[in-house]
Amino acid sequence: MVKKIILALLLCQVSFSQQILDLKDRASLIEKIQKDRLENLLPKLMSKNGIDMWIIITREYNEDPVIKTLLPPTWLNARRRTILVFTYNEKSKTTESVAISRYNFGNNIKSIWDKEKTPNQLVALKEYIESVNPKNIGLNYSKNFALVDGISKSDYELFYDSMTNEIKNKVVSAEKLGIQWIETRTELEKKVYKDLVKITQNIINEAFSNKVIKPGLTTTDDVVWWMREKVLELKLKTWFHPTVDVQRNEKSDLYAFDGKSKYDIIQPGDLVHCDFGISYLTLNTDCQQIAYVLKDDENKAPNFLVNALKDANKLQDILTGEFELNKTGNEILSNSLKIAKQSGLDPQIYTHPLGTFGHSAGTTIGMWDSQNGVPIKGDVSMNYDTVYAIELNNKSFIKEWNKEVRIMLEEAGLFEENGFRYINGRQTEILLIKPFK
């Protein structure tokens, strides 16, 4: 009982220096980001994909995923039936954004629907389409990509039943446009992302310290819930429940994936690993780092673990060195695994796009159970100004433990015209947790 009370008190002693915007300032910044994307990014993407008009039809509590990238910061959901229409003007190279809805869609998209004049919302949409006369009309439906398959069956049927044959014949899938809209980061978002990653790394640094972990007392599950509470304390959110696990001398490398390790007491000599991410300013992070619990006679991590981390960093370099415009995820995966194995590594790569969604739109570079390539999602071409969770592991045989250890890492990285870079660095040294005195 005494140990439990001590642990509870220790877990409450937290500090954090990272400045996080209050809700009002966040709303202002989000609105600014959205306005920039609508005015400067969307016209380029519509032109690139040959889409004249993009229509999003959604309803409250059944939102199209793309709405998450546009939702006014003072709204928590769409209202009633919301219809957004984006029209590309080839002459001016601009996009007109309007709502055919009962309300303005925040401050960035004004409603042009006069319900008293035209009571039927879909008739109002039809009349607007006819007034613009686009060459084609993109709707969000897709067989293979959930994030751009947002139009519901009933809304799709309602749209078709309300349109002329001429309009129906112009309808195409907005799949590629939707993917690129979700995956592409603007210069402003890149700056924001650096703060997000820094906050994430700071939380991990605090979690993997004696402020939180008292070897011999603290369980891996205690650290998980400390992270959840910390996120809540900072008025942030997490898009998935964190995990914390251990690898140690007497356990196999798969113990980290065993349910028992999720509730184990952290001991001196353990290699501790976390998987953690936050949601902030409409973006997400996804980070995995490792720490070593020092024994009484140690002041640094054993060389065999230091070298294992170096091998995992080498695998990261091999992977990101293969990033290239228009290369598919499957090509990158195949080349990276081949080079890594020729270099004597024992790799697994399962890197994914990161952005408005944790598992976001864009090309997939392997899955832990798909090391020969990922059909369809891995065939998407890589584009500039896209963010990825560089997620992977490398197995190293540890002679001192007579077993293999998996060094599992994940860091947010940006691919742009100048090449690849980590948004806020990456882990190249093992975090150290001191013994509990």
Residue pairs with C-beta under 8 A, 6 or more apart in sequence:
3 217
6 214
6 217
7 214
7 217
7 218
7 222
10 211
10 212
10 214
11 212
11 218
11 222
11 226
13 211
14 206
14 211
14 212
14 226
14 230
14 233
15 206
15 211
16 202
16 203
16 206
16 230
16 233
16 234
17 202
18 195
18 198
18 199
18 202
18 234
20 199
20 234
20 235
20 236
20 280
21 29
21 281
22 235
23 235
26 73
26 280
26 281
27 73
27 74
28 73
29 192
29 281
30 73
30 281
30 282
31 72
31 73
31 106
31 107
31 108
32 188
33 186
33 188
33 189
33 192
33 281
33 282
34 69
34 70
34 72
34 106
34 108
35 108
36 186
36 188
37 69
37 186
38 70
38 86
38 95
38 97
38 108
38 109
39 94
39 95
40 186
41 181
41 184
41 186
42 86
42 95
42 97
42 181
43 88
43 93
43 94
43 95
45 177
45 180
45 181
45 184
46 52
46 54
46 86
46 88
46 95
46 177
47 88
47 90
47 93
48 180
49 138
49 174
49 176
49 177
49 180
50 136
51 88
51 136
51 138
51 172
51 174
51 177
52 87
52 88
52 134
52 135
52 136
52 137
53 85
53 86
53 87
53 88
53 129
53 132
53 134
53 136
53 137
53 138
54 85
54 86
54 137
54 138
54 174
54 177
55 83
55 84
55 85
55 86
55 125
55 137
55 138
55 139
55 159
56 64
56 66
56 67
56 70
56 82
56 83
56 84
56 85
56 140
56 150
56 151
57 64
57 81
57 82
57 83
57 139
57 151
57 155
57 156
57 158
57 159
58 64
58 67
58 78
58 81
58 82
58 150
58 151
58 152
58 155
59 78
59 80
59 81
59 82
59 152
59 155
60 77
60 78
60 79
60 80
60 82
61 77
62 152
63 71
63 77
63 78
63 150
64 140
64 150
64 151
65 146
65 147
65 148
65 150
65 182
65 357
66 140
66 147
66 148
66 150
66 178
66 181
66 182
67 78
67 82
67 150
68 282
68 356
68 357
69 181
69 182
69 282
69 356
70 84
70 105
70 108
70 109
71 77
71 78
71 106
72 105
72 106
72 107
72 108
73 106
74 106
75 106
79 101
79 102
79 103
80 101
80 102
81 101
81 121
81 155
82 99
82 101
82 105
83 99
83 100
83 101
83 121
83 125
84 97
84 98
84 99
84 100
84 101
84 105
84 109
85 97
85 98
85 99
85 100
85 125
85 128
85 129
86 95
86 96
86 97
87 95
87 96
87 98
87 132
87 134
88 94
88 95
89 95
89 96
97 108
97 109
98 109
98 110
98 111
98 112
98 128
99 105
99 109
99 110
99 111
99 112
99 113
100 111
100 112
100 113
100 121
100 124
100 125
100 128
101 111
101 113
101 121
102 111
102 113
102 115
103 111
104 110
104 111
105 111
112 128
113 121
113 124
114 124
115 121
115 124
118 124
118 127
120 162
122 158
122 159
122 162
122 163
123 162
125 159
125 162
126 162
126 163
126 164
126 167
129 137
129 163
129 167
130 164
130 167
134 170
135 170
136 170
136 171
136 172
137 167
137 170
137 171
137 172
138 171
138 172
138 173
138 174
138 177
138 178
139 151
139 156
139 159
139 171
139 172
139 173
139 174
140 148
140 149
140 150
140 151
140 174
140 178
141 148
141 149
141 151
141 156
141 173
141 174
141 175
142 148
142 149
142 173
142 175
142 178
143 149
144 376
144 377
145 175
145 178
145 179
145 361
145 377
147 178
147 179
147 182
147 357
147 360
147 361
148 174
148 175
148 178
148 179
148 182
148 361
151 159
160 168
178 361
179 361
179 362
179 380
180 361
180 383
182 355
182 356
182 357
182 360
182 361
182 362
183 353
183 355
183 360
183 361
183 362
183 383
183 386
183 387
184 383
184 385
184 386
185 193
185 355
185 385
185 386
185 387
185 414
186 385
189 283
190 385
190 414
190 423
192 281
192 283
193 283
193 387
193 412
193 414
193 423
194 423
194 424
195 280
195 281
196 278
196 280
196 281
196 283
196 284
196 285
196 412
197 285
197 287
197 411
197 412
197 423
197 424
198 424
199 234
199 236
199 278
199 280
199 285
200 276
200 277
200 278
200 285
200 287
201 287
201 289
201 424
203 227
203 230
203 231
203 234
203 276
203 278
204 274
204 276
204 287
204 289
204 431
205 431
206 212
206 230
207 213
207 223
207 226
207 227
207 230
207 244
207 274
207 276
208 272
208 274
208 289
208 291
208 431
208 433
209 431
209 433
210 433
210 434
210 436
212 218
212 222
212 223
212 226
213 223
213 266
213 272
213 293
213 433
214 436
215 266
215 267
215 268
215 270
215 293
215 433
215 435
215 436
216 265
216 266
216 267
216 268
216 436
217 265
217 436
218 265
218 266
219 263
219 264
219 265
219 266
220 244
220 245
220 246
220 261
220 262
220 263
220 264
220 266
220 272
221 244
221 262
221 263
223 244
223 266
223 274
224 241
224 242
224 243
224 244
224 262
227 238
227 242
227 244
227 274
227 276
228 238
228 241
228 242
231 237
231 238
231 278
236 278
236 279
236 280
237 278
237 279
237 280
238 276
238 277
238 278
238 279
239 277
239 278
239 279
239 284
239 357
239 358
240 277
240 358
242 274
242 275
242 276
242 277
243 262
243 274
243 275
243 276
244 262
244 272
244 273
244 274
244 275
245 255
245 256
245 257
245 261
245 262
245 264
245 272
245 273
245 274
246 255
246 256
246 261
246 264
246 266
246 267
246 270
246 271
246 272
246 273
247 253
247 255
247 256
247 270
247 271
247 273
247 405
247 406
248 255
248 267
248 269
248 270
248 271
249 269
249 400
249 401
249 403
251 261
252 403
252 404
253 395
253 403
253 404
253 405
253 406
255 261
256 273
256 406
256 408
266 272
266 293
266 433
267 293
268 293
268 294
268 295
268 296
268 435
269 293
269 295
270 292
270 293
271 290
271 291
271 292
271 305
271 405
272 290
272 291
272 292
272 293
272 433
273 288
273 289
273 290
273 291
273 408
274 287
274 288
274 289
275 286
275 287
275 288
275 408
275 410
276 287
276 288
277 284
277 285
277 286
277 287
277 358
278 284
278 285
282 356
283 355
283 356
284 354
284 355
284 356
284 357
284 358
284 360
285 354
285 412
286 352
286 354
286 358
286 389
286 391
286 410
286 412
287 389
287 410
287 411
287 412
288 391
288 408
288 409
288 410
288 411
289 409
289 427
289 431
290 309
290 407
290 408
290 409
290 427
290 430
290 431
291 430
291 431
291 432
291 433
292 301
292 302
292 305
292 430
292 431
292 432
292 433
293 433
293 435
294 300
294 301
294 432
294 433
294 434
294 435
295 435
296 435
300 306
300 432
301 430
301 432
302 400
304 396
304 398
304 399
304 400
304 401
305 398
305 405
305 430
306 430
307 396
308 394
308 396
308 398
308 405
308 407
309 407
309 427
309 428
309 429
309 430
311 345
311 394
311 396
311 407
312 392
312 393
312 394
312 396
312 407
312 408
312 409
313 409
313 426
313 428
314 340
314 343
314 345
314 394
315 336
315 340
315 345
315 347
315 349
315 392
315 394
316 390
316 392
316 409
316 411
316 426
318 336
318 339
318 340
318 343
318 345
319 332
319 336
319 340
319 349
319 351
319 365
319 390
319 392
320 390
320 413
320 420
321 420
322 331
322 332
322 335
322 336
322 339
323 332
323 382
323 415
323 419
323 420
324 332
324 382
325 381
325 382
325 383
325 384
326 381
326 382
326 383
327 381
327 382
328 363
328 378
328 379
328 380
328 381
328 382
329 351
329 363
329 364
329 365
329 366
329 374
329 377
329 378
329 379
329 380
329 382
330 365
330 373
330 374
330 378
330 379
332 363
332 365
332 382
333 349
333 365
333 366
333 371
333 373
333 374
333 378
334 373
336 347
336 349
336 365
337 347
337 349
337 366
337 371
340 347
340 394
341 347
345 394
346 394
346 395
346 396
346 404
347 392
347 393
347 394
347 395
348 366
348 368
348 371
348 392
348 393
348 394
348 395
349 365
349 366
349 371
349 391
349 392
350 365
350 366
350 367
350 368
350 370
350 391
350 392
351 364
351 365
351 366
351 388
351 389
351 390
351 391
351 392
352 359
352 360
352 364
352 365
352 388
352 389
352 391
353 359
353 360
353 361
353 362
353 363
353 364
353 386
353 387
353 388
353 389
354 360
354 387
354 388
354 389
354 412
355 361
355 362
355 386
355 387
358 389
360 387
362 380
362 382
362 383
362 386
362 388
363 377
363 378
363 379
363 380
363 381
363 382
364 374
364 377
364 378
364 380
365 378
365 388
366 373
366 374
366 378
367 374
370 378
382 415
383 415
384 415
384 416
384 417
385 414
385 415
385 416
385 417
386 414
386 415
387 412
387 413
387 414
387 415
387 423
388 412
388 413
388 415
389 410
389 411
389 412
390 409
390 410
390 411
390 412
390 413
390 422
390 426
391 409
391 410
392 408
392 409
392 410
393 406
393 407
393 408
393 409
394 406
394 407
395 404
395 405
395 406
395 407
396 404
396 405
396 407
397 403
397 404
398 404
398 405
409 426
409 427
411 422
411 423
411 425
411 426
411 427
412 422
412 423
412 424
413 420
413 421
413 422
413 423
413 426
414 420
414 421
414 422
414 423
